[in-house]
Amino acid sequence: QVQLVESGGGLVQPGGSLRLSCAATNLRFALETYAQKWYRQAPGKEGETVAEISSGGSPHYADSVKGRFTISRDNARSTVYLQMNGLVPEDTAFYYCNVHRADFGHDFWGRGTQVTVSS
């Protein structure tokens, strides 16, 4: 029973920063053998993957967050991070962490954490 627990969300003013964490427990294999991503969903908007990092460590970002968000991981701590800088109200959403290995069908999701960017 793999569990992903997100933390670090909250209320921040425009221009501020937050760092989301996703702690993975009970993974069958080491975190670095999986790919990870952060997905966000806001009411009235189509959900989108904002950042992902491959098992090889290559990051990719949605155009909407490129240059502002950074995905990283600490393999020893089995934790994925999303550093969010220069936040704007449009970043307000529920953010979900995902850890997956498509080669053998492992696909795990956390319950998410709310990020609200508002004055």
C-alpha positions in Angstrom: 0.0 0.0 0.0 1.9 2.9 -1.4 1.0 6.3 0.1 1.9 9.7 -1.2 1.4 12.6 1.2 1.6 16.2 0.0 2.3 19.1 2.2 3.4 22.7 2.0 0.3 24.2 0.5 -1.4 27.2 1.8 -2.3 30.8 1.2 0.3 33.1 -0.3 0.3 36.6 -1.8 1.0 37.1 -5.4 4.7 37.1 -6.1 5.3 34.8 -3.2 6.7 31.4 -3.0 5.8 28.0 -1.7 7.5 24.6 -1.7 5.3 21.6 -1.9 6.6 18.2 -0.7 5.4 14.8 -1.6 6.6 12.0 0.7 6.3 8.5 -0.7 6.1 5.6 1.6 6.0 1.8 0.9 7.2 2.1 -2.6 8.3 -1.3 -3.9 11.3 0.2 -5.6 13.5 3.2 -5.0 12.0 6.5 -5.9 14.5 7.3 -8.5 13.4 4.3 -10.6 10.0 6.0 -11.0 8.9 9.2 -12.8 7.1 11.9 -10.8 4.8 14.7 -11.7 2.8 17.5 -10.1 -0.8 17.9 -11.5 -3.1 20.7 -10.6 -6.8 21.1 -10.8 -8.9 24.3 -10.2 -12.6 24.7 -10.5 -13.7 25.7 -14.0 -10.3 24.9 -15.4 -8.8 21.9 -17.2 -6.4 20.1 -15.1 -2.8 20.1 -16.2 0.5 18.6 -15.4 2.6 21.5 -14.3 5.9 19.6 -13.8 7.3 16.2 -14.2 10.7 14.6 -13.8 11.8 11.3 -15.4 13.4 8.4 -13.7 16.6 9.7 -15.3 16.2 13.1 -13.7 15.1 15.1 -16.7 12.5 17.8 -15.7 9.7 19.2 -17.9 7.3 22.0 -17.3 4.1 23.3 -18.6 4.4 26.6 -20.4 2.2 28.2 -17.8 4.8 27.6 -15.0 8.0 27.4 -16.9 10.7 29.6 -15.4 8.8 29.9 -12.1 8.4 26.3 -10.8 11.1 23.7 -10.2 10.5 20.0 -9.6 13.1 18.0 -7.8 13.4 14.9 -5.6 15.4 13.7 -2.7 15.9 10.0 -3.4 17.2 9.2 0.0 14.1 10.7 1.6 11.8 9.3 -1.1 10.4 12.8 -1.4 9.4 14.9 -4.4 9.3 18.7 -4.3 7.8 21.5 -6.3 9.3 24.9 -5.7 6.9 27.6 -6.8 8.2 31.1 -7.2 6.5 34.2 -8.6 3.1 32.8 -7.8 0.1 34.4 -9.5 -3.6 34.0 -8.7 -3.9 31.7 -11.7 -1.8 29.2 -9.9 -4.5 28.7 -7.4 -5.5 25.1 -7.5 -5.4 21.8 -5.8 -2.0 20.2 -6.4 -1.5 16.5 -6.7 1.6 14.4 -6.6 2.1 11.4 -8.8 4.7 8.7 -8.8 4.6 6.2 -11.6 6.4 3.5 -13.6 4.5 3.0 -16.9 6.6 0.0 -17.8 4.9 -2.2 -15.2 1.8 -0.2 -14.5 2.5 1.5 -11.2 0.7 4.7 -10.9 0.2 6.3 -7.5 -1.5 9.5 -6.5 -1.6 11.6 -3.3 -4.7 13.3 -2.0 -3.4 16.7 -2.8 -2.8 20.0 -1.2 -4.5 23.4 -1.7 -2.5 26.3 -3.0 -4.2 29.7 -2.9 -2.6 32.8 -4.3 -4.5 35.9 -3.2 -4.1 39.3 -1.7 
